Amino acid sequence: MNRALTTLKEWINPGWARHRSVPPFEAGLRPNRRLDDAELLLPAGDHAPDDVLVRPGGQIVFSSGNTVFTLDGGTAAPHAVVGGRAGSLLDTGDDLIVAVDGVGLVRIDCRGGTHDLCTDPLVATGVTDLTRLPDGALLATIGSVEPAHRDWAQALVAGDRSGRIVRVDLAHAEIAADGLARPSGIEIVSDTEVLISLGFEHRIERRRIDALNRPGAPVGSRLPVYPGRIRAAGDGWWVAAPYARNRFTELLLDEPELLAEMRETIRPDEWFVPRLRCANPYTDTLQLGQLRVLGVVKPWAPARSYGLAFRLDARGRITESLHSRADGDRHGITGVAAGPHGIILAANGFGNLLCAGPRNERSLP
């Protein structure tokens, strides 16, 4: 719509205007430095962990590039090489299931052998998370079915709402829900319900397995982040939050004409959107209004990239969180899993695999 007409409509009736706001990090999301203080399990930058899980025996497994690795004594040993970029992981007991971009779902046996499980086009690309139902079937979330919107930033600025939940029975796949706003995580809650994170809606919902195409009850809503993968942990769940929201991006999303001009005139790597990693903020246009003293970015500055994972209890409350703030270097948490010695996190932004111990320090203002 023409900007002048939009302004006129807002002047006639201010209620027609949509102005997004970003909730503060408060309550269970209050900032801390637990990610910055976490143990580094791998040399930073040697790998690009996408997803991580802890097997019942305590073995850590993570996906990076076209390989699934096991962590043994601080050394990453290749467990299986797959035919494309390895993403979401699922432990089924004896075997692993990995989503392989361009292939589909691949089963990895205990010896590292790979076997195609489902190569249906519905799950061949765009899988963001996996979970297993009590009857043995799988549910996969698909971030977007639009080829041009497979990239997260492209989908965000385009307002993509083509995400899906796909049910997989052996080699057969069928659509269980469609038209979703970047579904990025899914996990079983009970025999009848699952949790699903809707990234572009900034919320987590509880949906019935037999009615996945219907809106569910919100568990976490109006989050200050774009929630991602979900992992069960005792009587609750850990949620990875790869991106934090910022007011500058929200302003752009409220101005379609300005957003269209940005897409046409600015390179995608310079768009004013959240990133998994912002290694050199000095080159960013406007530097996102970051607050500095003697050239140092302050931790409370508006963040282009951020590190965060948080825990939901059985009642859906956020009870604790792990942060790496604007001045940190452990950003872009794409995977999280609870292990016997702490919380294991895949910090894809800076190529880290982290282990965060129990909460023992106060939150920061």
C-alpha positions, 0 to 999 in steps of 0.5 A: 500500500502507498505510504501516504495512503497508509498514513492517511488511514492511521490519521483517520483511525489510529486504531488501524495502525499496527505497532509491535512492541518487544516485551522485556527480559523479565521474571524467568528470562532476566539476563545473566551470564550463564552461557558466557560462564559455561564450559566450552566442550569443543574449540570454538569455530572448529564445528558449526553445531546445529542440533545436539542431544544427550543419549540415555547413557550420557553420550553427547551427539551433535550435527554439524555440516554433513556429519553427525558427531559423537563427543568422546573425551573432549574430541568430536569423532565422526559417527556418520556422514550423510548426503547433505546438511545434517540438522535436527536429531532424534534418539529412538533408543538403539538408533538416531534419526537425522533430518538431512537437507535435500534427502529427508529423514535418515536413520543411523544405526549403532555402527554409524550406518545410514539408511533412508527412512523417509525421502518423501518431498514433504520432509526432504527440505526445511525440517526444523525439529522432530519428535516421536509419538507414542504409536511410533510415528514421527512428527516433523516441523517444516519452517517454510515450503517456499524455496525462496524462504528457506533462509530465516531472514528471507522468510522473516522479511517476507512475512512467511506463513507457509510452515507445516507439521508433517506426520511420518509413518515409516516411508509415508508422510502426510500434512498434519497442519499447514499455514504456520508461522515458522514452526521451529520446535516440537516435543511430545507432552503426553499421549495426547498433546505436543508443544510447538514453537511458532517462531514468527508468532513469538509463542509456544502452543500446546496442541492436541495430536489428533487436532494439530491443524487447530490453534492450541492453548498458548504456553508462552506468548508474547516472548521477546525472542523467536523460540526454536527447538524444544527438548524434554527435561524431567518435568519440563522442557528446554527451549532454544532461542536462536534469535532475540527480537529488537525494536529496530526490526519490529519497526521495519516489519511495521513499515511494509514500504520501507521493508520493500525498499530495504529488500531491493536496495540493501544486500541480505547480509546487511539487512536490519534483522537478527542474526545467529552471529554478529562478529563485527558490529562496527560495520553494521549500518547505524550499529543498531543504536548500540551503547558504547563506552570507550568503544566497548559494546555494553551488555544491555545494548540492543542486540543483533545477535544473542545467546539464550535458552530457557526452561518451561515447567509443567505449568508452562512458566519460564523458570530459568534461562541461560544468557549470553548478552550483546557483548558476549560471543556465545550466540545463536543457540540452535539446539539444547538438551539436558544431560547428567552433568548439565545443560548441553547447548549448540551455539551455532552462531560462534561454532561452540558446544557448551555445558552449563552447570546448575543455576547458582548466580543472581540475575543481572539488571 
